[in-house]
Amino acid sequence: MNRYHFILKAVFPFLQGYNINHYVKSPEENLKPENLPPETFDDEIDLYELWLTLKRRKKTVIGITVLFTTIALVLCFVLPPTYRTEASLMPLGGEQSSKLSSLLSSLPISIPLPGGQAGITVESVLNSRILRERIVKDLNLLPVLFPDKWDETTESWKLAEDETPPTLIDGAKKLEDFMSVSTDKKTGVVTLTVDFPKDPEMSYRIAITALKEARNILNEKAFTLAKKYRIYVEKQLALAKEKYQELERIYKDFMNGKIKDVPFIIGDHDLEDLKSNVPEKAEIEKLKKEIERLKAHLNTLRKSSYVSVSDYQLNLQKLQTQMEIVKQLLVTLAGEYEMAKAQEMKEQISFQVIDPPYIPPRDKPYKPKKGLIVTVGFVSGLFLGIFAAFFREWLENVKKKREEEKVNA
């Protein structure tokens, strides 16, 4: 006690005139039940009071719990069943920068490289409005998406005077609620999900049609430089074949004596046009050199002397030289055409279906989840019933207190 007395007098000088021993008790005295503060027993008393309150208001708790559980059960039978099907895709194609790939691979974080920009393109196509419009058109989904406006008996739209029938754009907006696309950032796998009510086969057909039309859109939109070059070489190859067939016809006529003067089928303008339209790429430099060589050979033939060579030999040489030029041109264009197709395949954006869509079983819809709905309804009703019980108890206590105050006043 003297120690506590000394400390209190040192800290609080204004207590010099007071008997501090009267206010300071020993630890043994503080632990006696009569000296403990009344708050120590509040928890036990409060829990017992809570139990008594719930016991008095059990009808309120049970009634609200049963009400919410009943509503949940009704929802399980009222809500239409929704069937889900999914498809997993791996984007393919689209050249990536090797420097960028090596830089990303050296980073300590995981950045997905498979698919690259192709993955973004595949996802954007699957989320596009034009894809949903094609699905609606291919499957004739407008009557299915707008059943309130469609008359099954007459197979026509039930419209008011100022109302117009739904369009493909309206159908695409409606179909957007049933389709979703997500991409795994680690693996680059794109997942297409279709949730369609009442009809499990329709969800499957929508997913299949979406994959088919997505592939068509990618082929239509992916007009790369390699594809342009392949189309150009293909056209030039067809023209060279036509010229060679024409030269074969002229050769037959010349040998049969039907013609005496052989015309020039291949002129400078043909080779110049071919040279000017060749794209600036390293892999086609060989074709440019071949064009230059053929052009020089043709000019040499035109400038040859007509004095020492007979007309027959001159025309035969003109014909053979042109046929040789066209043959070499066909070989060169055929090689370039194969290279262009290979390069186009590298740059072509497409996808590979890893997990194809499936027809969900009719007896196992994805939604509504009846067990979850009933559980949430029961728990929500129980908590709300407990809250209502305590609120009613508090409200009645407030009323009683005010009545007592009025009586005492």
TORGU-559186 format. One line per field, with one value per residue (C-alpha): residue in three letters; x, y, z. Coordinates in steps of 0.05 Angstrom, whole numbers, always signed. Each point is the difference from the previous one (the first is absolute). Layout:
! residues N
rest c(ALA_...)
X c(X_...)
Y c(Y_...)
Z c(Z_...)
//
This chain:
! residues 409
rest c(MET_ASN_ARG_TYR_HIS_PHE_ILE_LEU_LYS_ALA_VAL_PHE_PRO_PHE_LEU_GLN_GLY_TYR_ASN_ILE_ASN_HIS_TYR_VAL_LYS_SER_PRO_GLU_GLU_ASN_LEU_LYS_PRO_GLU_ASN_LEU_PRO_PRO_GLU_THR_PHE_ASP_ASP_GLU_ILE_ASP_LEU_TYR_GLU_LEU_TRP_LEU_THR_LEU_LYS_ARG_ARG_LYS_LYS_THR_VAL_ILE_GLY_ILE_THR_VAL_LEU_PHE_THR_THR_ILE_ALA_LEU_VAL_LEU_CYS_PHE_VAL_LEU_PRO_PRO_THR_TYR_ARG_THR_GLU_ALA_SER_LEU_MET_PRO_LEU_GLY_GLY_GLU_GLN_SER_SER_LYS_LEU_SER_SER_LEU_LEU_SER_SER_LEU_PRO_ILE_SER_ILE_PRO_LEU_PRO_GLY_GLY_GLN_ALA_GLY_ILE_THR_VAL_GLU_SER_VAL_LEU_ASN_SER_ARG_ILE_LEU_ARG_GLU_ARG_ILE_VAL_LYS_ASP_LEU_ASN_LEU_LEU_PRO_VAL_LEU_PHE_PRO_ASP_LYS_TRP_ASP_GLU_THR_THR_GLU_SER_TRP_LYS_LEU_ALA_GLU_ASP_GLU_THR_PRO_PRO_THR_LEU_ILE_ASP_GLY_ALA_LYS_LYS_LEU_GLU_ASP_PHE_MET_SER_VAL_SER_THR_ASP_LYS_LYS_THR_GLY_VAL_VAL_THR_LEU_THR_VAL_ASP_PHE_PRO_LYS_ASP_PRO_GLU_MET_SER_TYR_ARG_ILE_ALA_ILE_THR_ALA_LEU_LYS_GLU_ALA_ARG_ASN_ILE_LEU_ASN_GLU_LYS_ALA_PHE_THR_LEU_ALA_LYS_LYS_TYR_ARG_ILE_TYR_VAL_GLU_LYS_GLN_LEU_ALA_LEU_ALA_LYS_GLU_LYS_TYR_GLN_GLU_LEU_GLU_ARG_ILE_TYR_LYS_ASP_PHE_MET_ASN_GLY_LYS_ILE_LYS_ASP_VAL_PRO_PHE_ILE_ILE_GLY_ASP_HIS_ASP_LEU_GLU_ASP_LEU_LYS_SER_ASN_VAL_PRO_GLU_LYS_ALA_GLU_ILE_GLU_LYS_LEU_LYS_LYS_GLU_ILE_GLU_ARG_LEU_LYS_ALA_HIS_LEU_ASN_THR_LEU_ARG_LYS_SER_SER_TYR_VAL_SER_VAL_SER_ASP_TYR_GLN_LEU_ASN_LEU_GLN_LYS_LEU_GLN_THR_GLN_MET_GLU_ILE_VAL_LYS_GLN_LEU_LEU_VAL_THR_LEU_ALA_GLY_GLU_TYR_GLU_MET_ALA_LYS_ALA_GLN_GLU_MET_LYS_GLU_GLN_ILE_SER_PHE_GLN_VAL_ILE_ASP_PRO_PRO_TYR_ILE_PRO_PRO_ARG_ASP_LYS_PRO_TYR_LYS_PRO_LYS_LYS_GLY_LEU_ILE_VAL_THR_VAL_GLY_PHE_VAL_SER_GLY_LEU_PHE_LEU_GLY_ILE_PHE_ALA_ALA_PHE_PHE_ARG_GLU_TRP_LEU_GLU_ASN_VAL_LYS_LYS_LYS_ARG_GLU_GLU_GLU_LYS_VAL_ASN_ALA)
X c(+0_+56_+27_-67_-7_+69_-13_-68_+28_+59_-45_-58_+27_-70_-17_+48_-58_-41_+2_+20_-6_-75_-2_+54_-14_+47_-5_-31_-56_-12_-13_-56_-70_-30_+56_-5_-36_-71_+18_+37_-66_-34_+19_-32_-62_-7_+4_-54_-43_+10_-22_-62_-16_+5_-42_-54_+2_+8_-64_+30_+66_-33_-52_+50_+47_-57_-23_+68_+11_-68_+17_+66_-37_-49_+57_+32_-63_-18_+68_+12_+58_+63_+48_+74_+51_+73_+55_+75_+42_+75_+15_+49_+39_+24_+75_+32_+64_+56_+32_-65_-9_+71_-10_-65_+28_+57_-48_-13_-76_-41_-25_-37_+33_-44_-46_+29_-43_-39_-30_-25_-28_-36_-31_-21_-32_-39_-24_-17_-70_+9_+12_-64_-38_+24_-21_-69_-6_+27_-44_-60_+0_-44_-65_+36_+30_-66_-54_-50_-1_-3_-64_+14_-65_+6_+77_+0_+15_-54_+14_-37_-12_+63_+43_+51_+24_+65_+63_+65_+31_-56_+13_+74_-11_-48_+49_+55_-34_+9_+73_+64_+74_+60_+75_+48_+59_+49_-16_-33_-59_-65_-64_-67_-61_-72_-58_-67_-67_-47_+35_+67_+8_-6_+58_+42_-21_+17_+69_+14_-24_+41_+64_-16_-16_+60_+46_-33_+6_+74_+13_-37_+32_+71_+22_+75_+58_+16_-71_+2_+66_-28_-61_+44_+47_-61_-27_+67_+7_-68_+20_+66_-38_-47_+59_+34_-63_-5_+72_-14_-58_+44_+55_-49_-26_+70_+24_-62_+12_-62_+40_+67_+14_+4_-24_+31_-46_+44_+19_+39_-64_-17_+67_+0_-70_+22_+62_-37_-52_+48_+0_+63_+18_+67_-26_-22_+65_+12_-63_+23_+67_-35_-44_+61_+34_-61_-9_+73_-9_-62_+34_+59_-49_-34_+65_+27_+19_-52_+50_+37_-59_-59_-71_-16_+60_-12_-73_+18_+53_-50_-50_+49_+29_-68_-19_+64_-13_-71_+25_+52_-52_-48_+53_+18_-72_-17_+56_-19_-73_+18_+43_-56_-49_+48_+11_-75_-11_+50_-36_-71_-40_-41_-14_-1_-58_+26_-66_-59_-69_-48_-75_-15_-46_-72_-8_+62_-9_+54_-51_-39_+43_-56_+42_+36_-65_-34_+61_+6_-75_+2_+62_-26_-68_+32_+44_-56_-46_+51_+8_-76_-6_+51_-31_-69_+29_+36_-62_-44_+52_+2_-76_-1_+53_-38_-64_+36_+28_-70_-28_+57_-9)
Y c(+0_+48_-10_+19_+57_+28_-6_+35_+57_+8_+1_+40_+54_+27_-64_+18_+16_-62_-68_-41_-66_+11_-1_-50_-73_-59_-50_-51_+47_+19_-73_-8_-8_+60_+45_-24_+48_-21_-3_-65_-39_+37_-52_-58_+41_+27_-69_-25_+60_-12_-71_+20_+52_-51_-48_+52_+19_-69_+7_+60_-35_-65_+37_+43_-59_-43_+57_+10_-74_-6_+57_-35_-65_+35_+34_-68_-23_+67_+20_-31_-50_+27_-47_+15_-25_+21_-4_+11_+29_+9_+59_-16_+41_+71_+10_+28_+39_-46_+57_+13_-73_-6_+63_-24_-68_+32_+37_-29_+4_-47_+31_-45_-5_-53_+33_+70_+50_-58_-13_+71_-5_-66_+28_+64_-39_-44_+63_+37_+20_-26_-70_+2_+27_-59_-49_+30_-3_-71_-30_+46_+20_+63_-39_-36_+64_+39_-52_+53_+33_-64_-37_-75_-15_+52_+2_+75_+58_+27_+75_+64_+53_+40_-61_-31_-73_-16_+6_-38_+55_-9_-74_+10_+44_-51_-57_+37_-17_-74_+0_+16_-6_-2_-9_-34_+49_-55_-51_+44_-48_+34_-28_+10_-9_-4_+1_-9_-10_-60_-32_-36_-17_+74_+18_-53_+25_+71_-20_-42_+56_+51_-40_-10_+73_+24_-41_+30_+71_-10_-25_+59_+54_-27_+30_+1_+21_-73_-13_+59_-25_-70_+26_+41_-58_-45_+48_+6_-75_-7_+52_-36_-65_+34_+28_-67_-33_+55_-12_-74_+16_+48_-54_-51_+50_+21_-72_-16_+61_+37_+61_+26_+58_-16_+58_+22_-26_+25_+72_+48_+27_-69_-8_+73_-10_-63_+34_+63_-41_-44_+20_+23_-64_-35_-69_+22_+32_-63_+14_+72_-25_-51_+54_+43_-59_-18_+72_+5_-65_+27_+66_-39_-40_+63_+33_-60_+7_-19_-6_-64_-40_-24_+20_-71_-8_+70_-14_-68_+31_+54_-54_-45_+57_+24_-71_-6_+67_-21_-67_+33_+50_-56_-36_+64_+20_-70_+1_+69_-22_-57_+47_+51_-53_-22_+71_+12_-60_+30_+67_-29_+9_-59_-44_-73_-28_-34_-17_+0_+21_-53_-10_+9_-52_+23_-26_+38_+74_+49_+47_+7_-32_-24_-21_+67_+40_-38_+6_+75_+9_-39_+37_+68_-14_-23_+62_+46_-35_+8_+74_+10_-35_+46_+61_-17_-12_+67_+35_-28_+18_+72_+3_-27_+49_+59_-24_-7_+70_+27_-37_+24_+71)
Z c(+0_+15_-70_-33_+49_-18_-76_+3_+42_-47_-62_+27_+48_+11_+39_+58_+47_-14_+31_-61_+37_+0_-76_-15_+16_-3_-58_+47_+18_-72_-18_+51_-33_+36_-27_-72_-48_-19_-74_+12_+2_-58_-53_+36_+18_-71_-32_+46_-15_-74_+7_+39_-53_-56_+40_+10_-74_-30_-41_-35_-14_-24_-42_-38_-11_-27_-45_-32_-8_-34_-47_-17_-15_-45_-38_-12_-38_-32_-30_-69_-4_-33_-35_-8_-50_-6_-52_+12_-57_-10_-46_-56_-50_+0_-3_+63_+7_+23_+38_+37_+15_+28_+41_+30_+15_+40_+46_+70_-10_-42_-65_-49_-68_-35_-49_+8_-37_-29_+68_+5_-71_+13_+64_-35_-57_+49_+35_-65_-21_-71_+28_+40_-60_-42_+55_+3_-75_-8_+55_-12_+74_-5_+15_+57_+30_-6_+14_+25_-69_-41_-18_-8_-36_-55_+3_-1_+47_+46_-5_+17_-53_+16_+16_-46_+1_+36_-42_+1_+42_+52_-1_+9_+61_+30_-14_+36_+66_-13_-24_+37_-18_+47_-9_+48_+6_+19_-54_-53_-6_-21_+29_-34_+46_-23_+50_-33_+35_-9_-60_+11_-74_-19_+46_-36_-69_+18_+23_-62_-46_+38_-12_-74_-12_+41_-45_-62_+27_+16_-70_-30_+43_+3_-67_+15_-44_-13_-23_-47_-30_-7_-37_-47_-15_-12_-52_-34_-1_-33_-52_-14_-11_-49_-39_-2_-26_-53_-20_-7_-47_-41_-3_-29_-51_-19_-10_-41_-44_+21_+21_-25_+47_+75_+44_+65_+55_+57_-5_+43_+31_+28_+35_+24_+29_+35_+28_+24_+38_+37_+74_+33_+38_+6_-19_-70_-23_-42_-40_-15_-25_-44_-30_-16_-34_-42_-20_-24_-39_-35_-18_-30_-43_-26_-19_-37_-74_-52_-57_+13_+27_-42_+20_+19_+46_+29_+17_+28_+44_+23_+17_+37_+39_+23_+20_+40_+34_+19_+26_+45_+22_+18_+40_+37_+14_+23_+51_+24_+5_+47_+42_+3_+24_+55_+22_+0_+45_+50_+2_-3_+64_+21_+60_+21_+39_+62_+33_-49_+23_+24_+8_+75_+30_+6_+71_+25_-16_+20_+31_+44_+54_+44_+60_+2_-7_+57_+44_-12_+11_+66_+27_-22_+32_+65_+7_-19_+50_+56_-17_-2_+68_+33_-34_+27_+69_-1_-26_+56_+53_-25_+4_+70_+23_-28_+34_+66_-8_-12_+61_+45_-26)
//
